[in-house]
Amino acid sequence: MSPHLVLDLAAPLMSFGQEQVGEHGPTGFFPGPSVITGLLANAMGWNRTDGAAHDRLQSRLVMGAALVSRGEVLTDFQTTRLSQADGSWTTRGQPEGRASSNTYGVDPDDRRRTGREDKVLTHRRWRDARADARVLVALRLEPADEEPTLHAVAQALKRPARPLFLGRKAFIPSRRILLDVVEARTVRGALWDALSHQVDEPSRIQAQWDASEGGEGRTVRLRDVRAWQIGVHAGERAVHEGSLS
């Protein structure tokens, strides 16, 4: 038996990003290791520049999740107008200009109104979020005696160093994230224990867990592992999806 943290992820809006093609950013039902790693690291006050620490924490995660409430998908339409003359700030703390490109053009309305011929483009994108959803997550860390320990993570979730959010900074949780600490042999067992106290029919709840934990379910390969030191998602993992019963 090993201690597992049970996280209660509930919010008016949450987002668990999936593979993106073009301008549409979809959201999944379950958070991946990169989402949970970022959540725990934020609670402990780590900086995003601590790439090696994030990578190590992510590699130690053994996790599973159960979909208590599916909620509904809302799509946020985002648009901005960029000028070729605009600069931007980077994570290096230095301004960066924009290279000239044929995608920028003179807006005839601007020319008529101001007499200027600044080259601009309008950037559009669509970002999905899930409204009124609730997900329980069970996790442990292996090896258990390495820092940060599961106990240290639990303490950080109780008194986080910074405000916590579920996918985007505006998506604030509606309840305490740390629900319980339970003893179980697997994350599946920890999820079942938590669900038994939260819902009437836990066997009907859809769940996802690391394939290394065994159990029956549909095997899926996901690309939701982040390479934190280079800032991109560049790894995949196998999970089982199905009922915990």
C-alpha positions in Angstrom: 0.0 0.0 0.0 1.2 3.5 -0.8 -0.1 7.0 0.0 -1.9 8.7 -2.9 -3.1 12.3 -3.2 -6.6 12.8 -4.4 -7.2 16.1 -6.2 -10.6 17.6 -6.8 -10.6 19.7 -9.9 -13.8 21.7 -10.3 -14.3 25.1 -11.7 -16.7 27.2 -13.7 -14.2 26.8 -16.6 -11.2 24.5 -17.0 -9.0 23.5 -19.9 -6.7 20.5 -20.5 -5.1 21.2 -23.8 -4.8 18.5 -26.5 -2.8 18.2 -29.7 -3.5 21.4 -31.7 -3.7 21.7 -35.5 -4.0 25.2 -36.9 -5.8 27.9 -34.9 -8.2 25.6 -33.0 -7.1 24.6 -29.5 -9.2 21.6 -28.2 -9.6 20.5 -24.6 -9.7 17.0 -23.3 -11.7 15.4 -20.5 -8.7 14.4 -18.4 -5.6 16.4 -17.4 -2.2 15.0 -18.6 1.1 14.8 -16.7 2.2 18.2 -17.9 -1.0 19.9 -16.5 -0.6 18.2 -13.1 3.2 18.9 -13.0 2.5 22.6 -13.7 -0.2 22.7 -11.0 2.0 21.1 -8.4 5.0 23.2 -9.3 3.0 26.4 -9.1 1.7 25.4 -5.6 5.4 24.9 -4.5 6.4 28.3 -5.9 8.7 27.0 -8.7 9.5 29.1 -11.7 8.9 28.0 -15.3 12.6 28.3 -15.9 13.2 25.4 -13.5 12.9 23.0 -16.4 15.0 20.2 -15.0 13.0 20.2 -11.8 9.7 20.1 -13.7 11.0 17.3 -15.9 12.0 15.2 -12.9 8.7 15.8 -11.1 6.8 14.8 -14.2 8.8 11.6 -14.7 8.0 10.6 -11.1 4.2 11.0 -11.5 2.0 7.9 -11.5 -1.6 9.2 -12.0 -5.1 8.5 -13.0 -8.3 10.6 -13.3 -12.1 10.0 -13.1 -14.7 12.2 -14.8 -17.3 12.9 -12.2 -19.0 15.6 -14.3 -18.5 16.1 -18.1 -19.7 19.7 -18.2 -20.0 21.2 -21.7 -17.5 22.6 -24.1 -17.4 26.4 -24.7 -15.3 27.9 -27.4 -13.5 31.2 -26.9 -12.9 33.2 -30.0 -9.8 35.3 -29.7 -8.5 37.9 -32.1 -5.8 40.5 -32.2 -4.3 42.9 -34.7 -0.6 42.9 -35.1 1.5 45.5 -36.8 4.8 44.6 -38.5 6.4 47.4 -36.6 5.2 46.1 -33.2 7.7 44.5 -30.8 7.0 41.9 -28.1 8.5 40.7 -24.9 10.0 37.3 -24.5 10.7 34.9 -21.7 14.3 36.1 -21.9 13.2 39.6 -20.8 14.3 41.2 -24.0 12.1 42.9 -26.7 11.9 41.1 -30.0 10.8 42.6 -33.3 8.8 41.0 -36.1 10.4 39.9 -39.4 8.9 41.3 -42.6 6.4 39.0 -44.2 3.9 38.9 -47.1 1.2 38.0 -44.6 1.2 41.6 -43.4 -0.6 44.1 -45.6 -1.9 47.7 -45.6 -5.4 48.1 -44.3 -7.3 50.4 -46.8 -9.6 51.7 -44.0 -6.5 52.7 -42.0 -5.0 54.4 -45.0 -8.2 56.3 -45.7 -8.6 57.3 -42.1 -5.0 58.2 -41.0 -3.1 58.4 -44.3 -0.6 55.9 -42.9 0.4 52.7 -44.6 1.4 50.5 -41.7 1.4 46.8 -42.5 -0.8 44.8 -40.2 -2.5 41.4 -40.0 -5.4 40.1 -38.0 -4.7 36.9 -36.0 -7.6 34.7 -35.1 -7.8 31.6 -33.0 -10.4 29.4 -31.2 -9.7 28.0 -27.7 -12.0 25.3 -26.1 -12.7 25.1 -22.4 -15.0 22.9 -20.4 -17.7 24.5 -18.3 -18.9 23.1 -15.0 -16.9 20.0 -15.2 -15.4 18.0 -12.2 -12.5 15.6 -12.3 -10.9 13.6 -9.5 -7.2 12.9 -9.9 -5.2 10.3 -7.9 -1.4 10.4 -7.9 1.7 9.2 -6.2 5.4 9.9 -6.7 8.1 7.3 -7.5 10.6 7.0 -5.9 8.7 8.1 -2.8 11.6 9.2 -0.8 13.0 11.7 -3.3 12.4 15.5 -2.8 9.8 16.9 -3.2 8.0 14.1 -1.3 4.3 13.5 -1.5 3.9 15.0 1.9 5.7 18.2 0.8 3.4 18.4 -2.3 0.3 17.9 -0.1 1.4 20.8 2.2 2.0 23.0 -0.8 -1.5 22.3 -2.1 -2.9 23.2 1.3 -1.0 26.5 1.4 0.1 27.2 -2.2 2.8 29.7 -2.8 0.7 31.3 -5.6 -2.9 31.2 -6.8 -3.7 28.0 -8.6 -5.6 27.6 -11.9 -6.8 24.8 -14.1 -5.3 25.2 -17.5 -5.4 28.9 -17.9 -4.7 31.7 -15.4 -8.3 32.9 -15.5 -9.7 29.4 -14.6 -9.7 29.5 -10.9 -10.8 26.4 -9.0 -14.2 26.6 -7.1 -13.1 24.4 -4.2 -9.9 23.2 -2.4 -7.9 21.1 -4.8 -6.5 18.6 -2.2 -9.5 16.4 -1.4 -7.8 13.6 0.5 -4.7 11.4 1.1 -5.6 7.7 0.8 -3.6 4.4 1.1 -4.0 2.2 -1.9 -2.0 -0.3 -4.0 -2.7 1.5 -7.3 -4.1 4.9 -8.5 -7.1 2.9 -9.7 -7.7 1.8 -6.1 -7.2 5.4 -4.8 -9.7 6.7 -7.4 -12.2 4.0 -6.5 -11.9 4.8 -2.8 -12.5 8.5 -3.5 -15.4 8.0 -5.9 -17.1 5.7 -3.4 -17.4 8.7 -1.1 -18.4 11.2 -3.8 -20.9 9.5 -6.1 -23.7 6.9 -5.8 -22.5 4.7 -8.7 -18.8 4.8 -9.0 -18.7 1.9 -11.4 -20.4 4.1 -14.1 -17.8 6.8 -13.9 -15.4 7.1 -16.9 -11.7 6.9 -15.9 -8.2 7.1 -17.3 -5.0 5.8 -15.7 -1.4 4.9 -16.5 -1.2 1.7 -18.5 1.5 0.5 -16.1 -1.1 0.2 -13.4 -2.9 -2.7 -15.2 -6.6 -3.2 -15.2 -9.0 -3.6 -18.1 -9.7 -0.8 -20.5 -9.1 0.6 -23.9 -5.5 1.3 -24.5 -4.7 4.8 -25.9 -1.4 6.5 -26.6 -1.4 10.2 -25.7 1.1 13.0 -26.5 0.6 15.0 -23.3 4.1 14.8 -21.8 6.0 18.1 -21.8 9.7 18.5 -22.3 10.0 21.4 -19.8 13.6 22.4 -20.6 12.8 23.2 -24.2 9.2 24.3 -23.6 7.3 21.9 -26.0 5.2 18.7 -25.7 7.6 16.1 -27.0 6.7 12.8 -25.3 3.9 10.3 -25.2 2.5 7.7 -22.8 0.1 4.8 -22.8 -3.1 4.9 -20.7 -6.1 2.7 -20.2 -9.6 4.2 -20.4 -12.7 2.6 -19.0 -14.5 1.8 -15.8 -12.6 1.3 -12.5 -14.9 -1.6 -11.4 
